[in-house]
Amino acid sequence: MTPGAGREENAVVPTEGLSYERFQPGDRFRTLARTVSDFEILQFVTLTGFTEPLFMDMEYVRRESVFGTRVAPGVLTFGLAEGLTLQTGILHGTGLALLSYDVRVLAPVLAGDTISVEIEVLDRRETRKPDRGVVTFRHRITNQRGEPVMEATIVRMIKRRSP
């Protein structure tokens, strides 16, 4: 991958992530897609204790929910989007820390929906330490119809190239 300002990358997954210097504002990356299954939603809500009827009780969902089917909690959608992001390889071995994230849920993700992520580099700044920098990304998560379901602004610490 050789990102350039405003260019979109869809290349092979790199074996080493991109250094701070290679992330330029305007660069875009797209993840693969994945389908969210009913079983995965149940696993997540059971593991995390999200035992609300909205997530666990299909009779309640059919009777009371505005969705009419099982819905994925927003934090599950965010986690899956982060997994898709990591699978691109752009942060492999160079992502040092997740510093902050601001997430907006725009629409529900239902069992059977397929999501993917468009990643855009918004900004970058140097730090006092010469071995790292900070990069701000915007993640747009869409469903199989291209409808936005979530948007996140994510700030990460990224390793710099060795001098």
Secondary structure by P-SEA (a helix, b strand, c coil): ccccccccccccccccccccccccccbbbbbbbbbbcaaaaaaaaaaacccccccccaaaaacccccccccccaaaaaaaaaaaaaaacccccccccccbbbbbbcccccccbbbbbbbbbcccccccccccbbbbbbbbbbcccccccbbbbbbbbbbcccc
